[in-house]
Amino acid sequence: TPPKKWDKKWRLVIFDISQLKKFYREFFRGKLKELGFYQLQKSVWVHSFNCKDEIQLLRDFCGLGEKEIRLIISENIGDDKELRDYFKV
């Protein structure tokens, strides 16, 4: 369950998973959708609440490292009205 109050930080997940690991790339993308992430760009997904544990679990499950899947926490990602509407924050 997400916290009641948003901490005004965006969680960006960026990934670069090689063609050789296509199964994991598709699996990871599907899990991001299931977790309610918003697709900002082709390999850039955003969430409004802490998802560090979930991302680490997916990384471990897929046998991928931080070079392939990176979690960035940011207070400013530019015009975020669409994201605020999507996450209702």
C-alpha positions in Angstrom: 0.0 0.0 0.0 1.4 3.4 -0.9 1.9 5.9 1.9 -0.9 8.5 2.4 1.3 11.5 1.7 3.7 11.8 -1.3 7.3 12.8 -0.5 7.5 14.8 -3.7 10.2 12.5 -5.1 10.0 10.6 -8.4 11.5 7.2 -8.7 12.9 6.7 -12.2 13.8 3.2 -13.4 16.1 3.2 -16.5 17.2 0.0 -18.0 19.3 -1.3 -20.8 18.9 -5.0 -21.1 20.7 -6.7 -24.1 18.9 -8.4 -26.9 20.4 -11.7 -25.7 18.3 -11.3 -22.5 15.1 -10.4 -24.4 13.0 -12.7 -22.1 14.1 -10.8 -19.0 13.6 -7.4 -20.7 10.0 -8.3 -21.6 9.4 -9.8 -18.1 10.9 -6.7 -16.4 8.8 -4.3 -18.5 5.6 -6.4 -17.7 6.4 -6.2 -14.0 6.8 -2.5 -14.1 3.4 -2.2 -15.7 1.9 -4.5 -13.0 3.5 -2.3 -10.3 1.8 0.8 -11.7 4.8 2.5 -13.2 4.3 5.2 -15.9 6.3 4.8 -19.1 8.0 8.2 -19.6 10.2 7.1 -22.5 11.0 3.7 -24.1 13.3 2.5 -21.3 12.4 5.1 -18.6 9.7 4.3 -16.2 8.5 6.5 -13.3 6.7 5.9 -10.0 5.7 8.3 -7.2 6.4 6.0 -4.2 9.4 4.1 -2.9 10.0 0.9 -5.0 13.6 0.2 -4.1 12.9 -3.3 -2.6 10.7 -4.3 -5.6 13.3 -3.2 -8.1 16.1 -5.1 -6.2 13.9 -8.2 -6.1 13.4 -8.0 -9.9 17.1 -7.3 -10.5 18.0 -10.4 -8.4 15.3 -12.6 -10.1 16.5 -11.7 -13.6 20.2 -11.9 -12.6 20.8 -8.3 -13.7 23.0 -5.7 -12.2 22.8 -1.9 -11.6 24.4 -1.3 -15.0 21.4 -2.9 -16.6 18.7 -1.6 -14.3 19.2 1.6 -12.4 16.9 3.3 -9.9 17.2 7.1 -9.7 15.3 9.3 -7.1 14.7 12.8 -8.2 12.8 15.8 -6.9 12.6 17.5 -10.3 12.1 15.9 -13.7 10.6 19.0 -15.5 6.9 19.3 -16.4 5.3 16.6 -14.3 1.6 17.5 -14.5 0.8 14.4 -16.5 2.6 12.3 -13.9 0.9 14.0 -11.0 -2.4 13.3 -12.6 -1.6 9.7 -13.3 -0.5 9.0 -9.7 -3.1 11.4 -8.2 -0.5 13.3 -6.2 
